[in-house]
Amino acid sequence: MGLNEADLHKAIEFLYYNKYGLCFETIITQLDENDLKITAPIYNNMLKYKFTIAEQVYQPITNNDIWGLINNAGFEAVKLKKQGFLGRISALFSISNASVGNEADFPLVLKDNLQFALKSKAGERAGRGFMEVKGLPFRISGSKILYNPSDSGQYIWGACMRANGYTYMQVWLVSNLNEWKNLGDSKGDQNAIKARYKAMDKWMTLK
């Protein structure tokens, strides 16, 4: 799969002590951070295995769960944008504020939800402190893709921005500007944001 020896050793050690969830989380996290692909033969081989709750390797979240989180975040930006140019400026500040430590900061929203067993880890990147949400990855409405908790939050944020009427170009620009010290947002975050934005775009068109 392309993992380095150190990551493999760590995953095997968890496996040795029957820590199946941590083993799987280690592999998935490193695949995401190193942009490694799961090929068709590897995926088909994974489908042969069955897991019990005690050996849970992901936690499910439904489209209804996601829509509930978006509703809780609200649609203040939609209302403000109807008030002309100044309203659109206010809407941008409103959604920006909601997205940092508030109701639209979905990695934190997921962490604070007792339904999910998540924790946070402080770190530093490009000389700036940040907090990463850690825990079992999410499988969203039966998707074949698993997202780590932080990327799951970005996934939901993409849907929220679409629901508030922003174009994908605006979403891409804002998310990259927010990470300007890192020369732009990470590929994992952008993939997650785009995936749900496009899915929400299709859903809203059908509605």
C-alpha angles and dihedrals in degrees: 000000000000100000117149122245095257093055092045091051091051092050092047090050091055089048091051090057092046092251093142097162093052090046091053093043090053092052095045093046093051093046089054097043092048094040092236119167128228104225124217094256092052092047093048090050091052090055090065092069125082124201131204124217089261088059095042112164100181140016122231126232124182134217087249090056090052093048090050091054091049091050090051089053088053136211101264090133091060091055094046094049089061089065096075130250096333089047091055090051090049090048091055092051090045095054091041091054092046090051096058113068094328141088095304095047089100100181086060092041089056091046092053093048107099089208088076126056100227136145136187131239125197118223144154130242127177090352093304128108120238139168123234122201112226134193143087114339121253127245107203117214094327095310119162088230123084118204124200113237095263093049090044087059090051089048091057091043089058089055092047092053091050091048088053091055103254121147119240090247090056091048092049092048096047094046092050094044088053088060097042092129088061091047090254140328122311120265091240092055092046093049090051094047093048094046095057095036090057092044091050091045090056092046093050091047091053090049 
